[in-house]
């Protein structure tokens, strides 16, 4: 059975969904990847969907969920991707590992359409760097172990 990783952010509209999509693409055969928020926005940001599509990952079917939906289930790893979620992160029963990797929130970006898209791309690329490296480490450990 694959370990479950829960990626948490406050609104569960941008960063956590980008991280979920990237990690699922990079390590989906090794992990059951989910995302949620401590105060979910109720939607996945259209610009997050757009910039993920640019790298060939479709998150248009994702939904914004509350972290409480996962408290009674099996969660092995929790990763918070914003400071507020890190502070609001509950103790998950049976939780083995917890990480905090904070990223800029592109939902607060201002400027022209292109400037806002660039903010989403910067955050996506930062998330991609971290989560693909994490997946590569898992793959290396699986080969050794």
C-alpha positions in Angstrom: 0.0 0.0 0.0 1.3 3.4 -1.0 2.0 6.0 1.7 -0.5 8.9 1.7 1.0 12.4 1.5 -1.3 15.4 2.3 -0.2 18.8 1.0 -1.7 21.6 3.0 -2.2 25.3 2.3 -4.6 27.8 3.7 -7.0 28.2 0.8 -6.3 25.0 -1.2 -6.7 27.0 -4.4 -3.2 27.4 -5.9 0.0 26.2 -4.3 -1.2 23.0 -2.8 -2.9 22.0 -6.0 0.2 22.8 -8.1 2.3 20.7 -5.6 -0.3 17.9 -5.7 -0.2 17.8 -9.5 3.5 18.0 -9.8 4.2 15.3 -7.1 1.5 13.0 -8.5 3.2 13.3 -11.9 6.7 12.7 -10.5 6.0 10.0 -7.9 2.4 8.9 -8.3 3.3 5.3 -8.4 5.1 5.6 -5.1 2.6 7.8 -3.2 -1.1 8.6 -2.8 -1.0 12.4 -3.2 -3.8 14.6 -1.8 -4.2 18.3 -1.0 -6.4 20.3 1.3 -6.7 23.6 3.1 -7.2 24.9 6.6 -9.7 27.5 5.2 -10.5 26.3 1.7 -11.4 28.8 -1.0 -13.9 26.5 -2.6 -12.3 26.5 -6.0 -9.0 25.8 -7.8 -7.6 29.1 -9.2 -8.0 29.3 -13.0 -4.5 30.7 -13.4 -3.1 27.7 -11.4 -4.9 25.4 -13.8 -3.5 27.4 -16.8 0.1 27.4 -15.8 0.0 23.7 -14.9 -1.4 23.0 -18.3 1.7 24.7 -19.7 3.9 22.0 -18.3 1.5 19.2 -19.3 -0.2 18.6 -15.9 -4.0 18.8 -15.8 -5.4 19.9 -12.4 -8.7 21.1 -13.8 -10.5 18.2 -12.1 -9.1 19.0 -8.6 -11.5 20.3 -5.9 -10.8 22.5 -2.9 -11.1 20.5 0.3 -10.9 21.1 4.0 -8.1 19.3 5.9 -10.6 17.9 8.3 -11.7 15.5 5.6 -8.4 13.7 6.1 -8.1 13.7 9.9 -9.7 10.3 10.4 -7.9 8.6 7.4 -4.4 7.3 7.0 -1.9 10.1 6.4 1.8 9.3 6.5 3.3 12.6 5.4 2.1 16.1 5.8 3.7 18.9 3.8 2.6 22.5 4.4 3.3 25.0 1.6 2.3 28.2 3.3 3.0 29.7 6.7 -0.6 29.9 7.8 -1.2 26.2 7.1 1.9 25.3 9.0 0.6 27.0 12.0 -2.9 25.6 11.6 -1.8 22.1 10.8 -3.4 19.6 13.2 -1.8 16.6 14.7 -2.8 13.8 12.3 -3.2 10.4 14.0 -0.4 8.1 12.9 1.5 10.9 11.2 5.0 9.8 10.5 6.6 12.8 8.9 5.9 16.5 8.6 7.6 19.1 6.4 7.1 22.8 5.8 8.2 24.1 2.4 6.8 27.6 2.0 6.1 29.2 -1.4 5.0 32.7 -2.5 1.2 32.9 -2.9 0.5 33.9 -6.5 -3.2 34.5 -5.7 -2.1 37.9 -4.3 -0.2 38.9 -7.4 -1.1 42.2 -9.0 -0.4 43.9 -12.3 -1.1 43.1 -15.8 -2.5 39.7 -16.9 1.0 38.7 -18.0 2.6 39.9 -14.7 0.1 37.9 -12.7 0.7 34.8 -14.9 4.4 35.3 -14.4 3.8 35.2 -10.6 1.9 31.9 -11.0 4.7 30.5 -13.2 7.4 31.5 -10.6 5.5 29.8 -7.8 4.9 26.7 -10.0 8.5 26.5 -11.0 9.7 26.8 -7.4 7.2 24.1 -6.3 8.3 21.9 -9.2 11.9 22.2 -8.2 11.3 21.1 -4.6 8.7 18.4 -5.2 10.5 16.8 -8.2 13.6 16.6 -6.1 11.6 15.1 -3.3 10.2 12.5 -5.7 13.7 11.7 -7.0 14.8 11.1 -3.4 12.0 8.7 -2.9 12.8 6.9 -6.1 16.5 6.6 -5.1 15.5 5.3 -1.6 13.1 2.8 -3.2 16.0 1.5 -5.4 18.3 1.2 -2.5 15.8 -0.1 0.0 
